[in-house]
Amino acid sequence: MLETIFGQEYLDYKTTTPRWLPRPPRQRESGPHDWREAWRSETSTFLQYAALVVAFGVKQRIWWA
């Protein structure tokens, strides 16, 4: 859907942006960037993933008990 809306601009973005694990850009981008703030803002996302892993682990333990 995004390819049809944004075309080549979106395709270029997809080739340079990691899908699952964030990483700093290879080239210095212009504009204000604060990696510390970006990681801080994603803390809740990482905690949710951790909670899911724990929940699945507990479920597996109960299931096989």
Secondary structure, 3 states (H helix, E strand, C coil): CHHHHHCHHHHHHHHHCCCCCCCCCCCCCCCCCCHHHHHHHCHHHHHHHHHHHHHHHHHHHHHHC
